[in-house]
């Protein structure tokens, strides 16, 4: 079919634990699992958080309690030159590479130095005009996660990225003010439904939002998943998600804030395979005889046959006619037209009726 392939992102995030070597191993593993892209996070601890910012509850649960958020992040950052190495390494291994941004420095770095074409705005930055105002939609494709955000905040962020007030929010409904401009930019932005917690409990996944976002904003919608397991991404694609992002790790037991809410390679591969199966199984939606069914029509359908002896000239009635397999005689659809007509032949029980 002409539908574009669902785009699957292995979110490596900080699961490389600050090691270039581990990061490379993860890129190879993601490629082997069939991911279309690997995503890293482009931040420096100094510009992301104040020295005394507290850790999030999930970070406390999943990491050593002795360090501040700043120190934890400091140990997880990649040095800027390492991004060039990783981008090149990903290219060599034929997998897309991009990163999330957390500050203006990373926008400049990605645009001028790394020349990155896809930019990911993480959920936490959706209300940050220092970022959204500084992304020129001409230069990038933007993917924006919508965790913790409501419809108004999403519309404000989108207007800021596009540089014009296209969306107006009222009571959770979105009015589109400039359809022509939207048509021009809608291929360049993808919204990801997302719930920000690690891991997300089932009752908070709220997957129907994929439909809501798609209907209201009329731009492609994907899903950034923080639930455990692979059920949610599969439901998401069935609800029309065009992109799936899922945290990826080589081993859930490594130390670090996100490993626990990530998939290991064997699970990730399973998810990818299921999503690819889903794409094949969707078909074209036209209800017609499938090639594989043709050989079974004669076997599974029935024909009109004689139920008892019918003499030539005798009238067909509902007592002397019935239907049985195989389906190579008269279609049962014609039985009503036969009743009351005279038989032109003699029939024994089980004979195919001919007229």
Phi, psi and omega in degrees: 000168185274000181294140179289145179301141175295131188268120186249122185250125171273109181278103180279328174053239179252015184288357174279355178053030177081006183256123180298320182297314178296321179300317179296316178302321183290324177298315179298317181295319181296319179298316181296329180280356178089014176291148177276335186210154167246144179235133175249179179240125186262092181215160164241143182305322184296323183268351182270322189217152175288162185299331185248018177297140181281158174285154172290154180307319181294327179293321178298316183296323190261359182223176178291134186284349190285337185259155175287170175300321182298316181291320178302313182292324180303319180287345185257358184279151171263146176284148185308315180301334182293335178296322179296318180298314183291321180298316180296317181298318179296317181299316180299326181264015172056050174223138181295149182229127169207175186224161171273152177248150180232356182198171181296324180303316183292330176298313181297317180299314183292322185282311188277316190264305187278345180047055183270134186268336179250132177235135180253125174262116181284160184311318185296343185258005188295333180259025184246094182296340177299333176266306188297325179289339186260009178258116178267115186300342176298323189269337190232163155262131184251132172245125184236122175280147188241026177299143176068003187253151173256180186298322181296314181297322179295316181294322177297315180297317180295315178302321181294318180293318183283335177083018177204150183281089178273323187250136175235126184259132173218122181049047178072357176262149183248128175257132180264118188273336185218087186295326184294314179294320179301316178304324182288323187259350190295336177283347187260355182232137170234131174266139174249120170296139185202144171240125187269097168196162184223110345279164179274131175291151183309318188291349179255000187295325171052047188295339178299342178300335178302315178294317182301309182299319182295315182293319186281316187265345179055036171232160183303142181234134174239198184216126175257113194258128174242012174283169175273153177080191187239007180296313185300314178300326180290320176295320181302315181293328179290339177268005174104009179298131182262355184210138177234129176241130183219135179298140188231137177216158174278337182200119183297340184271001176295158178277144182146159190288334190248353186302320185298328183263022183246164174263142171278162186309317182296324178287320181297317179300318179299315179300313181300314181299318178297318181295319178294321175300316180303315181299318180293317186291337183301321181066199185257358176079359178271124182280100180216170179294128176275149181314316185291346184274336190306315183295345185260353184299312184295331183279318189270336179270172185244167174237165175279129179228166178282133179271327179222182178296131177237123181270152176306132180091343178289150179279140172287137174218177186284358176267333182258002177241147170209184178234139175214164172286158001279176185262032183261010178251215180287138180293138176306339178300339184268002188297322181298323181289335183283325189298131181093348178271157179275140178285137179269355185223168168272136177233140170263162178307140179078358174290143172292134178282129171237154184237000000 
